[in-house]
Amino acid sequence: MSDVFNRMKLATRFSTVFGAILAIFVIVVAVAGYSARQLAEAERWNTHTHKVMNLAQDNLASMINMETGARGFLLAGQDAFLEPWTGGQTGFGTSWDTLKKLTADNLAQQRRLDEMQQRRNEFVTVGDSLIQARRAAKFADGSMEAFFGEFAKGRDQAAMDGYRALNKPFYDAERELLVVRAEQARQSHGAMSTA
């Protein structure tokens, strides 16, 4: 091979070396470009996953606000305590709708969200019935004791616990995706630094 190279004219040698260098440069640029696109995609998915995780926490916070508002009203019987109940319902709806859109490509998460919505609806139904019972309860006629008996059944707590039991696997599934996507970003970053 070196004999062939030695027999070439100087211009041909320069052209061959230049062509080889150019080919290597094009390959390095292509690999770097591909790695940069992979890294950008991994970062985009990381950002997406963080957003979903934050919204899942917002959903849980909305449920906790609803629980706090309902219980405050049930104890005090004053409408001012229902503000977190109402705000929590609005907040839940907004974040739930966004979560449905963001996880449209993930069937398992869509099913979890549907189950979470069912538990939320169950909680609202129980909460509304307890709120109505509390509004009707009066100390003088014995209806307050009936209300306390209904409240003591803990149906609202059971519905809330059911929601929490669904929120955790939803959040954990996103956290697992984040680990996978962080590894993909690390690999893309490593490929870029070696390119």
C-alpha positions as MATLAB code, in Angstrom:
seq = 'MSDVFNRMKLATRFSTVFGAILAIFVIVVAVAGYSARQLAEAERWNTHTHKVMNLAQDNLASMINMETGARGFLLAGQDAFLEPWTGGQTGFGTSWDTLKKLTADNLAQQRRLDEMQQRRNEFVTVGDSLIQARRAAKFADGSMEAFFGEFAKGRDQAAMDGYRALNKPFYDAERELLVVRAEQARQSHGAMSTA';
ca = [
       0.000    0.000    0.000;
       2.815    2.443    0.851;
       4.416    1.685   -2.575;
       1.223    2.736   -4.301;
       1.101    5.908   -2.216;
       4.800    6.651   -2.921;
       4.283    6.279   -6.673;
       1.424    8.812   -6.726;
       2.062   12.319   -7.851;
       2.281   14.930   -5.127;
      -1.061   16.522   -6.135;
      -2.760   13.127   -6.010;
      -1.246   12.440   -2.587;
      -2.529   15.755   -1.248;
      -5.943   15.086   -2.750;
      -6.081   11.611   -1.191;
      -4.997   12.847    2.269;
      -7.323   15.842    2.051;
     -10.193   13.574    0.994;
      -9.522   11.220    3.907;
      -9.389   14.128    6.367;
     -12.573   15.572    4.893;
     -14.327   12.183    5.141;
     -13.278   11.838    8.796;
     -14.437   15.397    9.489;
     -17.835   14.731    7.867;
     -18.237   11.541    9.923;
     -17.308   13.336   13.172;
     -19.733   16.184   12.393;
     -22.507   13.713   11.545;
     -21.956   11.756   14.770;
     -21.838   14.974   16.800;
     -25.023   16.238   15.139;
     -26.803   12.954   15.774;
     -25.645   12.934   19.404;
     -26.742   16.544   19.861;
     -30.207   15.708   18.530;
     -30.390   12.664   20.818;
     -29.316   14.762   23.800;
     -31.857   17.477   22.982;
     -34.598   14.845   22.669;
     -33.614   13.223   25.964;
     -33.623   16.634   27.669;
     -37.028   17.420   26.181;
     -38.416   14.170   27.577;
     -36.790   14.865   30.955;
     -38.527   18.243   31.048;
     -41.791   16.588   30.006;
     -41.481   13.988   32.773;
     -40.741   16.632   35.406;
     -43.836   18.526   34.293;
     -45.983   15.398   34.597;
     -44.567   14.658   38.053;
     -45.262   18.228   39.188;
     -48.818   18.042   37.880;
     -49.342   14.727   39.687;
     -48.268   16.488   42.893;
     -50.622   19.377   42.041;
     -53.455   16.882   41.655;
     -52.697   15.387   45.046;
     -52.480   18.873   46.593;
     -55.881   19.701   45.087;
     -57.349   16.570   46.647;
     -55.802   17.466   50.008;
     -57.282   20.966   49.701;
     -60.678   19.444   49.007;
     -60.319   17.178   52.030;
     -59.223   20.099   54.222;
     -62.110   22.292   53.075;
     -64.709   19.589   53.528;
     -63.478   18.639   56.982;
     -63.253   22.263   58.066;
     -66.837   22.807   57.009;
     -68.001   19.550   58.576;
     -66.524   20.608   61.905;
     -67.411   24.308   61.895;
     -70.488   24.363   59.683;
     -69.369   27.665   58.137;
     -69.255   28.178   54.372;
     -65.926   30.029   54.556;
     -64.276   26.648   55.163;
     -65.499   25.397   51.774;
     -63.123   27.641   49.809;
     -60.363   24.975   49.619;
     -63.033   22.413   48.676;
     -64.121   24.508   45.698;
     -60.613   25.620   44.726;
     -59.356   22.046   44.980;
     -62.011   20.832   42.552;
     -61.037   23.502   40.028;
     -57.318   22.839   40.485;
     -57.796   19.098   40.136;
     -59.747   19.492   36.900;
     -57.143   21.765   35.357;
     -54.140   19.620   36.240;
     -55.951   16.356   35.417;
     -56.868   17.615   31.933;
     -53.258   18.649   31.304;
     -51.996   15.282   32.569;
     -54.331   13.460   30.187;
     -52.867   15.416   27.274;
     -49.245   15.030   28.374;
     -49.530   11.271   28.890;
     -51.595   10.551   25.776;
     -48.756    8.342   24.491;
     -48.682    6.215   27.655;
     -51.649    3.832   27.931;
     -50.768    2.647   31.454;
     -50.665    6.223   32.749;
     -53.940    7.006   30.965;
     -55.608    4.092   32.779;
     -54.178    5.284   36.095;
     -55.501    8.780   35.447;
     -58.960    7.404   34.654;
     -58.928    5.430   37.909;
     -57.734    8.523   39.791;
     -60.621   10.485   38.282;
     -63.047    7.785   39.437;
     -61.650    7.960   42.979;
     -61.843   11.746   42.888;
     -65.480   11.546   41.777;
     -66.163    9.061   44.559;
     -64.557   11.415   47.071;
     -66.590   14.385   45.785;
     -69.824   12.381   45.975;
     -69.118   11.378   49.570;
     -67.967   14.904   50.445;
     -71.045   16.507   48.899;
     -73.355   14.150   50.789;
     -71.566   14.903   54.076;
     -71.668   18.655   53.376;
     -75.402   18.472   52.692;
     -75.941   16.393   55.829;
     -73.950   18.933   57.866;
     -75.974   21.821   56.445;
     -79.169   20.072   57.515;
     -77.905   19.040   60.960;
     -79.117   20.964   63.996;
     -78.093   20.373   67.579;
     -81.616   20.702   68.940;
     -83.383   18.010   66.913;
     -80.903   15.123   67.083;
     -79.885   15.414   63.441;
     -76.358   16.384   64.518;
     -75.888   12.972   66.120;
     -77.048   11.345   62.894;
     -74.566   13.474   60.967;
     -71.718   12.523   63.320;
     -72.648    8.875   62.901;
     -72.455    9.245   59.128;
     -69.167   11.130   59.343;
     -67.695    8.515   61.684;
     -68.098    5.850   58.978;
     -64.998    7.331   57.352;
     -66.224    7.007   53.785;
     -64.518   10.273   52.871;
     -61.223    9.029   54.293;
     -61.564    5.704   52.467;
     -62.177    7.524   49.172;
     -59.184    9.799   49.786;
     -56.974    6.841   50.684;
     -58.109    5.161   47.462;
     -57.022    8.211   45.516;
     -53.647    8.355   47.263;
     -53.108    4.673   46.507;
     -53.494    5.459   42.790;
     -51.512    8.700   42.772;
     -48.378    7.015   44.115;
     -47.959    4.440   41.298;
     -48.689    7.170   38.738;
     -45.955    9.354   40.213;
     -43.564    6.409   40.632;
     -44.022    5.383   36.981;
     -42.988    8.871   35.917;
     -40.011    8.796   38.284;
     -38.910    5.498   36.676;
     -39.217    7.097   33.228;
     -37.078    9.956   34.480;
     -34.314    7.532   35.482;
     -34.389    5.923   32.021;
     -34.435    9.279   30.267;
     -31.650   10.658   32.444;
     -29.521    7.661   31.465;
     -30.305    8.276   27.788;
     -29.270   11.914   28.204;
     -26.064   10.842   29.951;
     -25.242    8.425   27.131;
     -25.936   11.076   24.488;
     -23.812   13.569   26.363;
     -21.005   10.984   26.615;
     -21.230   10.277   22.899;
     -20.974   13.994   22.152;
     -17.911   14.477   24.303;
     -16.111   11.557   22.620;
     -17.075   12.717   19.131;
];
